[in-house]
Amino acid sequence: MKRIKEWILGCVGLILGFLGVNLLIFRILFPGPKKRWEQDTYDCAVVCGYHAEEGGSPSRVMKCRVEKAAELWKARRVEYLLMSGGAVKNAYVEAEVMKRYAMELGVPEQYIVEEKEADCTYRNLKNAARVMKNCGFSDCAVVTSGWHLRKADHYARRAGLTYVMVRAKEPEGQSLKETLSLYWETNLHMYLNLWKGYY
């Protein structure tokens, strides 16, 4: 009986040690997102895409991201909105759906730029960097969900952007369990991608 207890404790110790080491590696490789505004205004807000509903209307997560970006534009914290996202989960191009919703919120069409090819966070920021260069934009505020900030921040750094991360609110009615699940899934996906060579 004593041996069994010692074996169980040893296994628990190994598992906790393994998890601790991996958590440390994760936090070193993916530091906390850069949320401090270092200047009063940025040339644009890069809005990370999220799939639309099957009927083509903006999903709850997408709405929250666009609403935050529109809020920044109305407060004159950004001059333009750069919507990034292709047709990933269905036939609807995320950038187009986000643009329409931003216009419904009062942002004039001439202040909205679209990037319609990105199919993941990596390409959201990589493609946004290319579009920004073509438009003559020097810096940006990257707008996304709280659970997605660290991942988008990592790719913003990799893309060489001058940026600040901006958190959009979570959809009304989203439970704590759902939010924690999104954090867990996103962070696990980031870590797994590391071993696939995406980083």
C-alpha positions as CSV (number, residue, x, y, z in Angstrom):
1,M,0.0,0.0,0.0
2,K,2.8,2.3,0.9
3,R,4.5,1.6,-2.4
4,I,1.3,2.4,-4.3
5,K,1.0,5.8,-2.5
6,E,4.6,6.6,-3.2
7,W,4.1,5.7,-6.9
8,I,1.0,7.8,-7.2
9,L,2.7,10.8,-5.5
10,G,5.7,10.3,-7.8
11,C,3.4,10.4,-10.9
12,V,1.6,13.4,-9.6
13,G,4.9,15.2,-9.0
14,L,6.1,14.3,-12.5
15,I,2.9,15.6,-14.1
16,L,2.9,18.8,-12.1
17,G,6.6,19.3,-12.9
18,F,6.0,18.7,-16.6
19,L,3.1,21.1,-16.6
20,G,5.1,23.7,-14.7
21,V,8.0,23.5,-17.2
22,N,5.7,23.8,-20.1
23,L,3.9,26.8,-18.6
24,L,7.2,28.5,-18.1
25,I,8.2,27.9,-21.7
26,F,4.9,29.1,-22.9
27,R,5.2,32.4,-20.9
28,I,8.7,33.0,-22.1
29,L,7.9,32.3,-25.8
30,F,4.5,34.2,-25.7
31,P,4.8,37.1,-23.3
32,G,1.8,39.1,-22.2
33,P,0.2,41.3,-24.9
34,K,1.4,44.9,-25.4
35,K,-1.6,46.8,-24.1
36,R,0.0,50.1,-23.1
37,W,-0.8,53.0,-25.5
38,E,2.6,54.6,-26.4
39,Q,1.0,57.3,-28.5
40,D,-2.3,59.1,-28.6
41,T,-3.4,57.9,-32.0
42,Y,-2.5,55.2,-34.5
43,D,-2.9,55.2,-38.2
44,C,-5.4,52.3,-38.2
45,A,-7.1,49.6,-36.2
46,V,-6.4,46.1,-37.5
47,V,-9.5,44.1,-36.7
48,C,-8.8,40.4,-36.5
49,G,-11.4,38.3,-38.4
50,Y,-13.8,35.8,-37.0
51,H,-16.4,33.8,-38.9
52,A,-19.8,35.2,-39.8
53,E,-23.0,33.4,-39.2
54,E,-24.3,31.0,-41.8
55,G,-26.7,33.5,-43.2
56,G,-23.9,36.1,-43.6
57,S,-24.7,38.3,-40.6
58,P,-21.9,39.2,-38.2
59,S,-21.4,36.7,-35.4
60,R,-21.4,37.9,-31.7
61,V,-17.6,37.8,-31.5
62,M,-17.2,39.6,-34.8
63,K,-19.7,42.3,-33.7
64,C,-17.8,42.9,-30.4
65,R,-14.5,43.3,-32.3
66,V,-16.0,45.7,-34.9
67,E,-17.8,47.7,-32.2
68,K,-14.5,48.3,-30.4
69,A,-12.8,49.4,-33.6
70,A,-15.6,51.7,-34.4
71,E,-15.4,53.2,-30.9
72,L,-11.7,53.9,-31.4
73,W,-12.4,55.5,-34.8
74,K,-15.2,57.7,-33.3
75,A,-12.9,58.7,-30.4
76,R,-10.2,59.6,-33.1
77,R,-7.7,57.2,-31.6
78,V,-7.3,55.6,-35.1
79,E,-7.8,57.1,-38.5
80,Y,-8.8,54.0,-40.5
81,L,-10.1,50.5,-39.9
82,L,-8.4,47.6,-41.5
83,M,-10.7,44.6,-41.6
84,S,-8.8,41.3,-42.0
85,G,-10.3,37.9,-42.8
86,G,-11.2,35.7,-45.8
87,A,-14.0,33.2,-46.2
88,V,-12.8,30.6,-43.6
89,K,-15.6,28.8,-41.9
90,N,-18.3,29.4,-44.6
91,A,-18.8,31.3,-47.9
92,Y,-18.9,34.7,-46.3
93,V,-15.7,36.9,-46.5
94,E,-15.1,38.1,-42.9
95,A,-13.6,41.4,-44.0
96,E,-16.7,42.2,-46.1
97,V,-19.1,41.4,-43.3
98,M,-17.1,43.4,-40.8
99,K,-17.0,46.4,-43.2
100,R,-20.8,46.4,-43.6
101,Y,-21.3,46.2,-39.9
102,A,-18.8,49.1,-39.3
103,M,-20.7,51.2,-41.8
104,E,-23.9,50.4,-39.9
105,L,-22.2,51.7,-36.8
106,G,-21.5,55.0,-38.6
107,V,-17.9,54.6,-40.0
108,P,-17.8,56.0,-43.5
109,E,-16.7,53.6,-46.3
110,Q,-13.7,55.7,-47.2
111,Y,-12.2,55.0,-43.8
112,I,-12.4,51.2,-44.1
113,V,-9.7,49.1,-45.7
114,E,-10.3,45.4,-46.4
115,E,-7.8,42.4,-46.4
116,K,-9.8,39.4,-47.7
117,E,-7.3,36.6,-47.9
118,A,-6.3,35.8,-44.3
119,D,-7.4,32.4,-43.1
120,C,-5.8,32.4,-39.6
121,T,-4.3,34.8,-37.0
122,Y,-0.8,34.5,-38.5
123,R,-2.1,35.7,-41.9
124,N,-4.3,38.3,-40.3
125,L,-1.2,40.1,-39.0
126,K,1.2,39.2,-41.8
127,N,-1.3,40.4,-44.5
128,A,-2.2,43.4,-42.5
129,A,1.4,44.5,-42.4
130,R,1.6,44.3,-46.2
131,V,-1.6,46.3,-46.6
132,M,-0.5,48.9,-44.1
133,K,2.7,49.4,-46.0
134,N,0.8,49.8,-49.3
135,C,-1.5,52.3,-47.6
136,G,1.4,54.2,-46.0
137,F,0.3,53.4,-42.5
138,S,3.1,53.3,-39.9
139,D,1.3,51.9,-36.8
140,C,-1.8,50.3,-35.7
141,A,-4.1,49.2,-32.8
142,V,-4.8,45.5,-33.1
143,V,-8.4,44.8,-32.0
144,T,-9.4,41.3,-30.9
145,S,-11.1,39.3,-28.1
146,G,-9.5,39.0,-24.7
147,W,-8.8,35.3,-25.1
148,H,-7.1,36.0,-28.5
149,L,-4.9,38.9,-27.4
150,R,-1.7,36.9,-26.6
151,K,-1.9,35.0,-29.9
152,A,-2.5,38.1,-32.0
153,D,0.2,40.0,-30.1
154,H,2.8,37.2,-30.9
155,Y,2.1,37.5,-34.6
156,A,2.0,41.3,-34.6
157,R,5.5,41.2,-33.2
158,R,6.6,38.6,-35.8
159,A,5.2,40.9,-38.5
160,G,7.3,43.8,-37.3
161,L,4.4,46.0,-36.6
162,T,4.4,49.1,-34.4
163,Y,1.3,48.4,-32.5
164,V,-0.8,48.3,-29.3
165,M,-3.2,45.5,-28.5
166,V,-6.9,46.5,-27.7
167,R,-9.3,44.1,-26.1
168,A,-12.9,43.9,-27.4
169,K,-15.6,43.0,-24.9
170,E,-16.9,39.5,-24.7
171,P,-20.4,38.9,-26.2
172,E,-23.3,39.5,-23.9
173,G,-24.5,36.2,-22.4
174,Q,-21.2,34.4,-22.8
175,S,-20.6,32.3,-19.7
176,L,-17.4,32.2,-17.7
177,K,-17.0,28.6,-18.7
178,E,-17.2,29.5,-22.4
179,T,-14.6,32.3,-21.9
180,L,-12.2,30.1,-20.0
181,S,-12.6,27.3,-22.6
182,L,-11.7,29.8,-25.4
183,Y,-8.5,30.9,-23.5
184,W,-7.6,27.3,-22.9
185,E,-8.2,26.2,-26.6
186,T,-6.3,29.2,-28.0
187,N,-3.3,28.9,-25.8
188,L,-3.1,25.2,-26.4
189,H,-3.3,25.8,-30.1
190,M,-0.5,28.3,-29.9
191,Y,1.7,25.9,-28.0
192,L,1.0,23.0,-30.4
193,N,1.7,25.2,-33.4
194,L,5.2,25.9,-31.9
195,W,6.1,22.2,-32.4
196,K,4.6,22.3,-36.0
197,G,7.1,25.0,-36.9
198,Y,4.6,27.9,-37.3
199,Y,6.5,30.1,-34.9
